Amino acid sequence: MTQQDWLLIETLGHERQPTLVADGDRIKDWVSLVRVQREPSAAVYRIADVVRRCVESVMPATYSDDTLIVLGIPVPCAFGAAHAVQVWVGGPGDQPPPRRGVGAWDWDADSELAKHGPGLEELAWARAPEDVRVTRTPPEVFSTMVRFDGRLDYMAMVREMRVDGRWQGEVDMRGDDGRVRRFQMIARANPAMRRTQGLIHDVTDVRRPRPDADMSMMRAVSRRSSVGVGFVELGFGLIYEWPSPPPPPLDRWATERPEIHPDDAARYRRICDEMLKADPELAADDVHELVLRIRFADTGWLRAHAELRHTFAGQPGVPGHGLIRVRPAE
């Protein structure tokens, strides 16, 4: 344990023991609290107790005696639970340093919507208070990412929703101010609640962001299209980003999640399942066409002509992912 630094202890696991995921600006790989120091000590047990009290109350908790001070600050999610606790350990007379930025989020598998905890959008995107919202669609989030190296493993963890599912990595996101920031991202699956629960931890000052050139190129190619182009996670059939928004009257699809007519949704999912099982290299030129009837909260059914394929012609496919092109159906 580094003296004076704040510890980030995740409490995401459903009925699992909390683990250390960061010591100051140093990323840790799910370290058990009994290994926070080389040998068990009174401090380790006091840390565990402070974390427990923070989780139970979702309020700050402290311990102090003549030689030791332990301070815990919970990181609340949108549902009012603590997804993590930031802990500082010092002695009488010591002052804790500023805490690093941490935000909590949840992904609901049934609604396919993200729920952002207090302060997350200000941290991730320098968002103005009047623009902050709790609920976001996947395209609203993924479109801000300029690097996400572990995206495929993360998506697989979310899709499989296993009891022991967990993922940790780094992601670079562009804020509303144009600045790119790097975050440590920590996530666990919670099958009982049909959610993926997670954290972002700002490490921009010690790990310089590096936008992904391939991701930028793919988006640039997509934006040259005259129709809507989206990236699809085939296991869910989830359109998680629209680099080229659909043309009107389908343009709201870029930031909203419309209802798809049940008959069309069934066919769409069958196509996604077929593509998921296919080899993306062997099936790179296969195109699946269909008409989707969609509607937003205040509209009737709108007809969209859709084409699903693994990738752009001549580009390598990515297992588990595809592209959708949409335009108004005649």
Phi and psi in degrees as GROMACS dihedral restraints (atoms count N, CA, C in turn):
[ dihedral_restraints ]
;  ai    aj    ak    al  type     phi  dphi    fc
    3     4     5     6     1   -80.0    20    10
    4     5     6     7     1   125.5    20    10
    6     7     8     9     1   -58.3    20    10
    7     8     9    10     1   134.7    20    10
    9    10    11    12     1    80.4    20    10
   10    11    12    13     1   -18.3    20    10
   12    13    14    15     1   -76.9    20    10
   13    14    15    16     1   150.8    20    10
   15    16    17    18     1   -74.9    20    10
   16    17    18    19     1   137.5    20    10
   18    19    20    21     1   -96.0    20    10
   19    20    21    22     1   142.0    20    10
   21    22    23    24     1  -107.7    20    10
   22    23    24    25     1   114.8    20    10
   24    25    26    27     1  -115.1    20    10
   25    26    27    28     1   114.1    20    10
   27    28    29    30     1   -78.6    20    10
   28    29    30    31     1   143.6    20    10
   30    31    32    33     1  -127.2    20    10
   31    32    33    34     1    38.1    20    10
   33    34    35    36     1   -81.1    20    10
   34    35    36    37     1   -26.4    20    10
   36    37    38    39     1   -68.5    20    10
   37    38    39    40     1   128.0    20    10
   39    40    41    42     1   -69.4    20    10
   40    41    42    43     1   109.8    20    10
   42    43    44    45     1    59.6    20    10
   43    44    45    46     1    28.4    20    10
   45    46    47    48     1  -112.2    20    10
   46    47    48    49     1   160.9    20    10
   48    49    50    51     1   -72.5    20    10
   49    50    51    52     1   140.8    20    10
   51    52    53    54     1   -61.6    20    10
   52    53    54    55     1   153.5    20    10
   54    55    56    57     1  -133.2    20    10
   55    56    57    58     1   155.4    20    10
   57    58    59    60     1   -82.6    20    10
   58    59    60    61     1   125.7    20    10
   60    61    62    63     1  -117.7    20    10
   61    62    63    64     1    -8.7    20    10
   63    64    65    66     1  -159.2    20    10
   64    65    66    67     1   139.1    20    10
   66    67    68    69     1  -118.9    20    10
   67    68    69    70     1    98.1    20    10
   69    70    71    72     1    64.9    20    10
   70    71    72    73     1  -123.2    20    10
   72    73    74    75     1   -96.6    20    10
   73    74    75    76     1     8.7    20    10
   75    76    77    78     1   -97.6    20    10
   76    77    78    79     1   120.9    20    10
   78    79    80    81     1   -74.0    20    10
   79    80    81    82     1   137.0    20    10
   81    82    83    84     1  -120.9    20    10
   82    83    84    85     1   149.1    20    10
   84    85    86    87     1  -100.2    20    10
   85    86    87    88     1    79.1    20    10
   87    88    89    90     1    52.4    20    10
   88    89    90    91     1    54.1    20    10
   90    91    92    93     1   -82.5    20    10
   91    92    93    94     1   129.3    20    10
   93    94    95    96     1   -61.1    20    10
   94    95    96    97     1   144.4    20    10
   96    97    98    99     1   -62.9    20    10
   97    98    99   100     1   -26.5    20    10
   99   100   101   102     1   -71.1    20    10
  100   101   102   103     1   -11.3    20    10
  102   103   104   105     1  -107.9    20    10
  103   104   105   106     1    13.1    20    10
  105   106   107   108     1   -61.6    20    10
  106   107   108   109     1   -36.4    20    10
  108   109   110   111     1  -118.0    20    10
  109   110   111   112     1   164.5    20    10
  111   112   113   114     1   -62.2    20    10
  112   113   114   115     1   -34.6    20    10
  114   115   116   117     1  -129.4    20    10
  115   116   117   118     1   144.9    20    10
  117   118   119   120     1   -55.7    20    10
  118   119   120   121     1   141.5    20    10
  120   121   122   123     1  -146.8    20    10
  121   122   123   124     1   173.9    20    10
  123   124   125   126     1   -59.7    20    10
  124   125   126   127     1   -34.6    20    10
  126   127   128   129     1   -63.0    20    10
  127   128   129   130     1   -40.4    20    10
  129   130   131   132     1   -61.8    20    10
  130   131   132   133     1   -45.6    20    10
  132   133   134   135     1   -66.8    20    10
  133   134   135   136     1   -36.0    20    10
  135   136   137   138     1   -68.1    20    10
  136   137   138   139     1   -37.9    20    10
  138   139   140   141     1   -59.7    20    10
  139   140   141   142     1   -48.4    20    10
  141   142   143   144     1   -59.4    20    10
  142   143   144   145     1   -39.2    20    10
  144   145   146   147     1   -68.9    20    10
  145   146   147   148     1   -41.6    20    10
  147   148   149   150     1   -64.2    20    10
  148   149   150   151     1   -41.8    20    10
  150   151   152   153     1   -60.3    20    10
  151   152   153   154     1   -45.6    20    10
  153   154   155   156     1   -58.1    20    10
  154   155   156   157     1   -44.7    20    10
  156   157   158   159     1   -68.5    20    10
  157   158   159   160     1   -36.1    20    10
  159   160   161   162     1   -63.6    20    10
  160   161   162   163     1   -41.8    20    10
  162   163   164   165     1   -66.8    20    10
  163   164   165   166     1   -41.4    20    10
  165   166   167   168     1   -68.2    20    10
  166   167   168   169     1   -38.1    20    10
  168   169   170   171     1  -101.6    20    10
  169   170   171   172     1   -19.2    20    10
  171   172   173   174     1    52.2    20    10
  172   173   174   175     1    42.0    20    10
  174   175   176   177     1  -136.7    20    10
  175   176   177   178     1   155.6    20    10
  177   178   179   180     1   -57.8    20    10
  178   179   180   181     1   149.4    20    10
  180   181   182   183     1  -139.8    20    10
  181   182   183   184     1   150.7    20    10
  183   184   185   186     1  -138.0    20    10
  184   185   186   187     1   158.9    20    10
  186   187   188   189     1  -136.4    20    10
  187   188   189   190     1   140.8    20    10
  189   190   191   192     1  -151.5    20    10
  190   191   192   193     1   145.3    20    10
  192   193   194   195     1  -143.4    20    10
  193   194   195   196     1  -161.8    20    10
  195   196   197   198     1   -68.8    20    10
  196   197   198   199     1   -19.4    20    10
  198   199   200   201     1  -124.7    20    10
  199   200   201   202     1   -11.0    20    10
  201   202   203   204     1  -140.9    20    10
  202   203   204   205     1   139.0    20    10
  204   205   206   207     1  -128.8    20    10
  205   206   207   208     1   130.4    20    10
  207   208   209   210     1  -125.1    20    10
  208   209   210   211     1   122.7    20    10
  210   211   212   213     1  -119.1    20    10
  211   212   213   214     1   130.3    20    10
  213   214   215   216     1  -121.9    20    10
  214   215   216   217     1   134.3    20    10
  216   217   218   219     1  -123.7    20    10
  217   218   219   220     1   115.7    20    10
  219   220   221   222     1   -72.5    20    10
  220   221   222   223     1   153.3    20    10
  222   223   224   225     1  -109.3    20    10
  223   224   225   226     1   102.1    20    10
  225   226   227   228     1   -81.5    20    10
  226   227   228   229     1   150.1    20    10
  228   229   230   231     1   -98.7    20    10
  229   230   231   232     1  -179.7    20    10
  231   232   233   234     1   -66.4    20    10
  232   233   234   235     1   -21.4    20    10
  234   235   236   237     1   -93.2    20    10
  235   236   237   238     1     3.3    20    10
  237   238   239   240     1    89.8    20    10
  238   239   240   241     1     4.3    20    10
  240   241   242   243     1   -95.8    20    10
  241   242   243   244     1   164.1    20    10
  243   244   245   246     1   -94.6    20    10
  244   245   246   247     1   118.0    20    10
  246   247   248   249     1   -87.2    20    10
  247   248   249   250     1   -14.5    20    10
  249   250   251   252     1  -164.1    20    10
  250   251   252   253     1   167.9    20    10
  252   253   254   255     1  -134.3    20    10
  253   254   255   256     1   129.4    20    10
  255   256   257   258     1   -91.3    20    10
  256   257   258   259     1   126.6    20    10
  258   259   260   261     1  -123.7    20    10
  259   260   261   262     1   133.8    20    10
  261   262   263   264     1  -120.2    20    10
  262   263   264   265     1   137.0    20    10
  264   265   266   267     1  -122.4    20    10
  265   266   267   268     1   126.5    20    10
  267   268   269   270     1  -152.3    20    10
  268   269   270   271     1  -168.2    20    10
  270   271   272   273     1  -116.4    20    10
  271   272   273   274     1   169.4    20    10
  273   274   275   276     1   -54.5    20    10
  274   275   276   277     1   132.3    20    10
  276   277   278   279     1    91.5    20    10
  277   278   279   280     1   -15.8    20    10
  279   280   281   282     1   -76.2    20    10
  280   281   282   283     1   151.3    20    10
  282   283   284   285     1  -117.5    20    10
  283   284   285   286     1   131.7    20    10
  285   286   287   288     1   -69.7    20    10
  286   287   288   289     1   146.5    20    10
  288   289   290   291     1   -75.1    20    10
  289   290   291   292     1   171.4    20    10
  291   292   293   294     1   -59.3    20    10
  292   293   294   295     1   143.0    20    10
  294   295   296   297     1   -78.1    20    10
  295   296   297   298     1   145.9    20    10
  297   298   299   300     1   -76.0    20    10
  298   299   300   301     1   153.4    20    10
  300   301   302   303     1   -71.0    20    10
  301   302   303   304     1   129.6    20    10
  303   304   305   306     1  -138.5    20    10
  304   305   306   307     1   138.0    20    10
  306   307   308   309     1  -134.4    20    10
  307   308   309   310     1   153.0    20    10
  309   310   311   312     1  -113.1    20    10
  310   311   312   313     1   148.3    20    10
  312   313   314   315     1  -146.8    20    10
  313   314   315   316     1   161.7    20    10
  315   316   317   318     1  -135.2    20    10
  316   317   318   319     1   145.7    20    10
  318   319   320   321     1  -120.1    20    10
  319   320   321   322     1   121.3    20    10
  321   322   323   324     1   -94.5    20    10
  322   323   324   325     1   118.5    20    10
  324   325   326   327     1   -68.5    20    10
  325   326   327   328     1   -27.9    20    10
  327   328   329   330     1   -80.9    20    10
  328   329   330   331     1   -44.9    20    10
  330   331   332   333     1   -84.0    20    10
  331   332   333   334     1   -17.6    20    10
  333   334   335   336     1    58.9    20    10
  334   335   336   337     1    39.0    20    10
  336   337   338   339     1  -126.1    20    10
  337   338   339   340     1   149.6    20    10
  339   340   341   342     1   -97.4    20    10
  340   341   342   343     1   145.5    20    10
  342   343   344   345     1  -119.6    20    10
  343   344   345   346     1   122.0    20    10
  345   346   347   348     1  -101.4    20    10
  346   347   348   349     1   131.9    20    10
  348   349   350   351     1   -76.7    20    10
  349   350   351   352     1   171.7    20    10
  351   352   353   354     1   -55.8    20    10
  352   353   354   355     1   130.2    20    10
  354   355   356   357     1    83.7    20    10
  355   356   357   358     1    -7.7    20    10
  357   358   359   360     1   -65.8    20    10
  358   359   360   361     1   -45.5    20    10
  360   361   362   363     1   -69.9    20    10
  361   362   363   364     1   -34.3    20    10
  363   364   365   366     1   -64.3    20    10
  364   365   366   367     1   -39.2    20    10
  366   367   368   369     1   -69.8    20    10
  367   368   369   370     1   -50.2    20    10
  369   370   371   372     1   -72.5    20    10
  370   371   372   373     1   -40.4    20    10
  372   373   374   375     1  -125.0    20    10
  373   374   375   376     1     9.2    20    10
  375   376   377   378     1    50.4    20    10
  376   377   378   379     1    41.6    20    10
  378   379   380   381     1   -76.0    20    10
  379   380   381   382     1   138.2    20    10
  381   382   383   384     1   -66.9    20    10
  382   383   384   385     1   144.2    20    10
  384   385   386   387     1   -52.0    20    10
  385   386   387   388     1   -38.0    20    10
  387   388   389   390     1   -71.5    20    10
  388   389   390   391     1   -14.4    20    10
  390   391   392   393     1  -101.6    20    10
  391   392   393   394     1    -3.0    20    10
  393   394   395   396     1   -74.2    20    10
  394   395   396   397     1   135.6    20    10
  396   397   398   399     1  -135.1    20    10
  397   398   399   400     1   153.8    20    10
  399   400   401   402     1   -78.6    20    10
  400   401   402   403     1   -41.2    20    10
  402   403   404   405     1  -101.5    20    10
  403   404   405   406     1   131.7    20    10
  405   406   407   408     1  -136.4    20    10
  406   407   408   409     1   149.2    20    10
  408   409   410   411     1   -86.1    20    10
  409   410   411   412     1   158.3    20    10
  411   412   413   414     1   -54.5    20    10
  412   413   414   415     1   -43.6    20    10
  414   415   416   417     1   -60.7    20    10
  415   416   417   418     1   -31.9    20    10
  417   418   419   420     1   -65.1    20    10
  418   419   420   421     1   -29.4    20    10
  420   421   422   423     1   -89.0    20    10
  421   422   423   424     1   -53.3    20    10
  423   424   425   426     1   -65.2    20    10
  424   425   426   427     1   -28.1    20    10
  426   427   428   429     1   -66.5    20    10
  427   428   429   430     1   -18.6    20    10
  429   430   431   432     1   -88.8    20    10
  430   431   432   433     1    -8.9    20    10
  432   433   434   435     1   -83.1    20    10
  433   434   435   436     1   126.8    20    10
  435   436   437   438     1  -108.8    20    10
  436   437   438   439     1    -6.7    20    10
  438   439   440   441     1  -157.4    20    10
  439   440   441   442     1   132.6    20    10
  441   442   443   444     1  -154.2    20    10
  442   443   444   445     1    78.7    20    10
  444   445   446   447     1   -63.6    20    10
  445   446   447   448     1   -33.0    20    10
  447   448   449   450     1   -97.8    20    10
  448   449   450   451     1    26.6    20    10
  450   451   452   453     1   -58.5    20    10
  451   452   453   454     1   -44.1    20    10
  453   454   455   456     1   -66.0    20    10
  454   455   456   457     1   -43.4    20    10
  456   457   458   459     1   -66.1    20    10
  457   458   459   460     1   -38.7    20    10
  459   460   461   462     1   -62.6    20    10
  460   461   462   463     1   -47.5    20    10
  462   463   464   465     1   -61.1    20    10
  463   464   465   466     1   -39.0    20    10
  465   466   467   468     1   -64.2    20    10
  466   467   468   469     1   -40.9    20    10
  468   469   470   471     1   -62.7    20    10
  469   470   471   472     1   -42.9    20    10
  471   472   473   474     1   -65.0    20    10
  472   473   474   475     1   -42.9    20    10
  474   475   476   477     1   -67.0    20    10
  475   476   477   478     1   -43.5    20    10
  477   478   479   480     1   -73.2    20    10
  478   479   480   481     1   -30.4    20    10
  480   481   482   483     1    49.0    20    10
  481   482   483   484     1    53.1    20    10
  483   484   485   486     1   -89.2    20    10
  484   485   486   487     1   155.7    20    10
  486   487   488   489     1   -58.2    20    10
  487   488   489   490     1   -38.0    20    10
  489   490   491   492     1   -97.2    20    10
  490   491   492   493     1    14.5    20    10
  492   493   494   495     1   -68.7    20    10
  493   494   495   496     1   127.4    20    10
  495   496   497   498     1  -153.9    20    10
  496   497   498   499     1   157.0    20    10
  498   499   500   501     1  -152.2    20    10
  499   500   501   502     1   143.2    20    10
  501   502   503   504     1  -143.3    20    10
  502   503   504   505     1   136.5    20    10
  504   505   506   507     1  -169.7    20    10
  505   506   507   508     1  -160.3    20    10
  507   508   509   510     1  -130.1    20    10
  508   509   510   511     1   149.5    20    10
  510   511   512   513     1  -143.1    20    10
  511   512   513   514     1   140.1    20    10
  513   514   515   516     1  -105.2    20    10
  514   515   516   517     1   131.5    20    10
  516   517   518   519     1  -130.1    20    10
  517   518   519   520     1   141.3    20    10
  519   520   521   522     1   -92.9    20    10
  520   521   522   523     1   126.5    20    10
  522   523   524   525     1   -84.7    20    10
  523   524   525   526     1   173.4    20    10
  525   526   527   528     1   -64.3    20    10
  526   527   528   529     1   -20.1    20    10
  528   529   530   531     1   -87.0    20    10
  529   530   531   532     1     2.5    20    10
  531   532   533   534     1    86.1    20    10
  532   533   534   535     1    -8.0    20    10
  534   535   536   537     1   -83.7    20    10
  535   536   537   538     1   139.9    20    10
  537   538   539   540     1   -97.0    20    10
  538   539   540   541     1   130.5    20    10
  540   541   542   543     1  -122.1    20    10
  541   542   543   544     1   148.9    20    10
  543   544   545   546     1  -107.0    20    10
  544   545   546   547     1   137.1    20    10
  546   547   548   549     1  -129.2    20    10
  547   548   549   550     1   138.8    20    10
  549   550   551   552     1   -74.4    20    10
  550   551   552   553     1   130.8    20    10
  552   553   554   555     1  -118.6    20    10
  553   554   555   556     1   132.5    20    10
  555   556   557   558     1  -124.3    20    10
  556   557   558   559     1   133.4    20    10
  558   559   560   561     1  -146.7    20    10
  559   560   561   562     1   145.3    20    10
  561   562   563   564     1  -133.1    20    10
  562   563   564   565     1   147.7    20    10
  564   565   566   567     1   -84.1    20    10
  565   566   567   568     1   141.3    20    10
  567   568   569   570     1  -126.0    20    10
  568   569   570   571     1    83.7    20    10
  570   571   572   573     1   -60.4    20    10
  571   572   573   574     1   -31.4    20    10
  573   574   575   576     1   -62.1    20    10
  574   575   576   577     1   -34.1    20    10
  576   577   578   579     1  -103.8    20    10
  577   578   579   580     1     0.9    20    10
  579   580   581   582     1    57.1    20    10
  580   581   582   583     1    43.6    20    10
  582   583   584   585     1  -133.3    20    10
  583   584   585   586     1   153.3    20    10
  585   586   587   588     1  -106.3    20    10
  586   587   588   589     1   129.3    20    10
  588   589   590   591     1  -116.3    20    10
  589   590   591   592     1   139.9    20    10
  591   592   593   594     1  -154.4    20    10
  592   593   594   595     1   179.7    20    10
  594   595   596   597     1  -138.9    20    10
  595   596   597   598     1   151.7    20    10
  597   598   599   600     1  -122.4    20    10
  598   599   600   601     1   141.8    20    10
  600   601   602   603     1  -132.8    20    10
  601   602   603   604     1   116.8    20    10
  603   604   605   606     1   -70.1    20    10
  604   605   606   607     1   119.5    20    10
  606   607   608   609     1  -125.6    20    10
  607   608   609   610     1    21.8    20    10
  609   610   611   612     1   -57.0    20    10
  610   611   612   613     1   -36.6    20    10
  612   613   614   615     1   -72.3    20    10
  613   614   615   616     1   -16.9    20    10
  615   616   617   618     1  -119.0    20    10
  616   617   618   619     1   -13.0    20    10
  618   619   620   621     1  -134.8    20    10
  619   620   621   622     1    99.0    20    10
  621   622   623   624     1   -63.6    20    10
  622   623   624   625     1   131.4    20    10
  624   625   626   627     1   -61.3    20    10
  625   626   627   628     1   145.3    20    10
  627   628   629   630     1  -137.4    20    10
  628   629   630   631     1    91.0    20    10
  630   631   632   633     1   -52.9    20    10
  631   632   633   634     1   142.0    20    10
  633   634   635   636     1   -81.6    20    10
  634   635   636   637     1   120.0    20    10
  636   637   638   639     1   -65.8    20    10
  637   638   639   640     1   -38.8    20    10
  639   640   641   642     1   -65.0    20    10
  640   641   642   643     1   -40.7    20    10
  642   643   644   645     1   -64.3    20    10
  643   644   645   646     1   -41.1    20    10
  645   646   647   648     1   -64.0    20    10
  646   647   648   649     1   -40.3    20    10
  648   649   650   651     1   -66.2    20    10
  649   650   651   652     1   -43.3    20    10
  651   652   653   654     1   -60.6    20    10
  652   653   654   655     1   -41.9    20    10
  654   655   656   657     1   -66.6    20    10
  655   656   657   658     1   -40.1    20    10
  657   658   659   660     1   -63.2    20    10
  658   659   660   661     1   -42.0    20    10
  660   661   662   663     1   -63.2    20    10
  661   662   663   664     1   -42.6    20    10
  663   664   665   666     1   -63.2    20    10
  664   665   666   667     1   -38.5    20    10
  666   667   668   669     1   -69.7    20    10
  667   668   669   670     1   -16.3    20    10
  669   670   671   672     1   -78.9    20    10
  670   671   672   673     1    -7.2    20    10
  672   673   674   675     1   -76.7    20    10
  673   674   675   676     1   148.0    20    10
  675   676   677   678     1   -87.9    20    10
  676   677   678   679     1    -3.8    20    10
  678   679   680   681     1  -117.5    20    10
  679   680   681   682     1   172.4    20    10
  681   682   683   684     1   -71.9    20    10
  682   683   684   685     1   136.0    20    10
  684   685   686   687     1  -127.4    20    10
  685   686   687   688     1   124.7    20    10
  687   688   689   690     1  -127.2    20    10
  688   689   690   691     1   155.6    20    10
  690   691   692   693     1   -96.4    20    10
  691   692   693   694     1   133.1    20    10
  693   694   695   696     1  -119.0    20    10
  694   695   696   697     1   131.5    20    10
  696   697   698   699     1   -88.9    20    10
  697   698   699   700     1   111.5    20    10
  699   700   701   702     1   -70.3    20    10
  700   701   702   703     1   -28.9    20    10
  702   703   704   705     1   -62.3    20    10
  703   704   705   706     1   -36.7    20    10
  705   706   707   708     1   -95.1    20    10
  706   707   708   709     1   -23.7    20    10
  708   709   710   711     1    73.8    20    10
  709   710   711   712     1    22.7    20    10
  711   712   713   714     1   -88.4    20    10
  712   713   714   715     1   124.5    20    10
  714   715   716   717     1   -86.1    20    10
  715   716   717   718     1   106.0    20    10
  717   718   719   720     1   -99.7    20    10
  718   719   720   721     1    -6.2    20    10
  720   721   722   723     1  -159.0    20    10
  721   722   723   724     1   143.7    20    10
  723   724   725   726     1  -118.9    20    10
  724   725   726   727     1    87.6    20    10
  726   727   728   729     1   -61.3    20    10
  727   728   729   730     1   -32.1    20    10
  729   730   731   732     1  -121.1    20    10
  730   731   732   733     1   106.8    20    10
  732   733   734   735     1   -61.6    20    10
  733   734   735   736     1   148.4    20    10
  735   736   737   738     1   -62.5    20    10
  736   737   738   739     1   148.7    20    10
  738   739   740   741     1   -73.0    20    10
  739   740   741   742     1   158.6    20    10
  741   742   743   744     1   -58.1    20    10
  742   743   744   745     1   148.6    20    10
  744   745   746   747     1   -89.1    20    10
  745   746   747   748     1    18.1    20    10
  747   748   749   750     1   -94.5    20    10
  748   749   750   751     1     2.0    20    10
  750   751   752   753     1   -62.6    20    10
  751   752   753   754     1   -25.0    20    10
  753   754   755   756     1   -67.3    20    10
  754   755   756   757     1   -16.6    20    10
  756   757   758   759     1   -60.7    20    10
  757   758   759   760     1   -23.2    20    10
  759   760   761   762     1   -66.1    20    10
  760   761   762   763     1   -26.6    20    10
  762   763   764   765     1  -129.9    20    10
  763   764   765   766     1    -6.7    20    10
  765   766   767   768     1  -118.2    20    10
  766   767   768   769     1   161.4    20    10
  768   769   770   771     1  -109.2    20    10
  769   770   771   772     1    99.5    20    10
  771   772   773   774     1   -77.3    20    10
  772   773   774   775     1   162.1    20    10
  774   775   776   777     1   -80.7    20    10
  775   776   777   778     1   134.3    20    10
  777   778   779   780     1  -101.9    20    10
  778   779   780   781     1   134.1    20    10
  780   781   782   783     1   -51.9    20    10
  781   782   783   784     1   133.7    20    10
  783   784   785   786     1   -53.4    20    10
  784   785   786   787     1   -39.4    20    10
  786   787   788   789     1   -64.4    20    10
  787   788   789   790     1   -42.3    20    10
  789   790   791   792     1   -73.2    20    10
  790   791   792   793     1   -35.8    20    10
  792   793   794   795     1   -62.2    20    10
  793   794   795   796     1   -38.4    20    10
  795   796   797   798     1   -63.4    20    10
  796   797   798   799     1   -43.8    20    10
  798   799   800   801     1   -67.0    20    10
  799   800   801   802     1   -41.3    20    10
  801   802   803   804     1   -58.6    20    10
  802   803   804   805     1   -44.7    20    10
  804   805   806   807     1   -67.2    20    10
  805   806   807   808     1   -35.6    20    10
  807   808   809   810     1   -62.6    20    10
  808   809   810   811     1   -40.9    20    10
  810   811   812   813     1   -65.1    20    10
  811   812   813   814     1   -43.9    20    10
  813   814   815   816     1   -60.9    20    10
  814   815   816   817     1   -41.1    20    10
  816   817   818   819     1   -62.9    20    10
  817   818   819   820     1   -42.0    20    10
  819   820   821   822     1   -62.8    20    10
  820   821   822   823     1   -42.7    20    10
  822   823   824   825     1   -67.4    20    10
  823   824   825   826     1   -35.7    20    10
  825   826   827   828     1   -62.4    20    10
  826   827   828   829     1   -35.9    20    10
  828   829   830   831     1   -82.8    20    10
  829   830   831   832     1   -16.9    20    10
  831   832   833   834     1   -82.6    20    10
  832   833   834   835     1   156.6    20    10
  834   835   836   837     1   -78.1    20    10
  835   836   837   838     1   117.3    20    10
  837   838   839   840     1   -62.5    20    10
  838   839   840   841     1   -24.3    20    10
  840   841   842   843     1   -76.7    20    10
  841   842   843   844     1   -41.8    20    10
  843   844   845   846     1   -73.7    20    10
  844   845   846   847     1   -28.7    20    10
  846   847   848   849     1  -105.5    20    10
  847   848   849   850     1    20.6    20    10
  849   850   851   852     1   -59.6    20    10
  850   851   852   853     1   -32.4    20    10
  852   853   854   855     1   -94.3    20    10
  853   854   855   856     1    -0.6    20    10
  855   856   857   858     1   -70.9    20    10
  856   857   858   859     1   134.1    20    10
  858   859   860   861     1  -123.9    20    10
  859   860   861   862     1   128.6    20    10
  861   862   863   864     1  -110.9    20    10
  862   863   864   865     1   120.4    20    10
  864   865   866   867     1  -109.9    20    10
  865   866   867   868     1   143.5    20    10
  867   868   869   870     1  -161.3    20    10
  868   869   870   871     1   165.1    20    10
  870   871   872   873     1  -107.2    20    10
  871   872   873   874     1   128.5    20    10
  873   874   875   876     1  -110.5    20    10
  874   875   876   877     1   129.8    20    10
  876   877   878   879     1   -93.9    20    10
  877   878   879   880     1   120.6    20    10
  879   880   881   882     1  -126.5    20    10
  880   881   882   883     1   155.9    20    10
  882   883   884   885     1  -147.9    20    10
  883   884   885   886     1   145.4    20    10
  885   886   887   888     1   -95.4    20    10
  886   887   888   889     1   177.7    20    10
  888   889   890   891     1   -57.8    20    10
  889   890   891   892     1   -31.1    20    10
  891   892   893   894     1  -119.6    20    10
  892   893   894   895     1    24.5    20    10
  894   895   896   897     1  -128.1    20    10
  895   896   897   898     1   165.2    20    10
  897   898   899   900     1   -84.4    20    10
  898   899   900   901     1  -169.0    20    10
  900   901   902   903     1   -70.9    20    10
  901   902   903   904     1   130.1    20    10
  903   904   905   906     1  -111.1    20    10
  904   905   906   907     1   138.6    20    10
  906   907   908   909     1   -97.0    20    10
  907   908   909   910     1   128.2    20    10
  909   910   911   912     1  -123.7    20    10
  910   911   912   913     1   128.5    20    10
  912   913   914   915     1   -84.6    20    10
  913   914   915   916     1   125.1    20    10
  915   916   917   918     1  -123.8    20    10
  916   917   918   919     1   143.0    20    10
  918   919   920   921     1  -125.4    20    10
  919   920   921   922     1   126.1    20    10
  921   922   923   924     1  -111.1    20    10
  922   923   924   925     1   134.4    20    10
  924   925   926   927     1  -151.3    20    10
  925   926   927   928     1   168.9    20    10
  927   928   929   930     1   -74.1    20    10
  928   929   930   931     1   -34.7    20    10
  930   931   932   933     1  -167.8    20    10
  931   932   933   934     1   178.9    20    10
  933   934   935   936     1   -68.3    20    10
  934   935   936   937     1   149.7    20    10
  936   937   938   939     1   -56.3    20    10
  937   938   939   940     1   131.1    20    10
  939   940   941   942     1    86.2    20    10
  940   941   942   943     1    -3.1    20    10
  942   943   944   945     1  -106.7    20    10
  943   944   945   946     1   148.1    20    10
  945   946   947   948     1   -68.7    20    10
  946   947   948   949     1   141.1    20    10
  948   949   950   951     1   -79.8    20    10
  949   950   951   952     1   162.1    20    10
  951   952   953   954     1  -117.3    20    10
  952   953   954   955     1   121.6    20    10
  954   955   956   957     1   -55.1    20    10
  955   956   957   958     1   133.1    20    10
  957   958   959   960     1    85.4    20    10
  958   959   960   961     1    -2.8    20    10
  960   961   962   963     1  -132.7    20    10
  961   962   963   964     1   153.3    20    10
  963   964   965   966     1  -148.5    20    10
  964   965   966   967     1  -176.7    20    10
  966   967   968   969     1  -122.3    20    10
  967   968   969   970     1   144.8    20    10
  969   970   971   972     1  -125.0    20    10
  970   971   972   973     1   135.0    20    10
  972   973   974   975     1  -115.3    20    10
  973   974   975   976     1   128.5    20    10
  975   976   977   978     1  -132.4    20    10
  976   977   978   979     1   148.7    20    10
  978   979   980   981     1  -152.3    20    10
  979   980   981   982     1   161.0    20    10
  981   982   983   984     1   -59.1    20    10
  982   983   984   985     1   135.6    20    10
  984   985   986   987     1   -80.2    20    10
  985   986   987   988     1   143.3    20    10
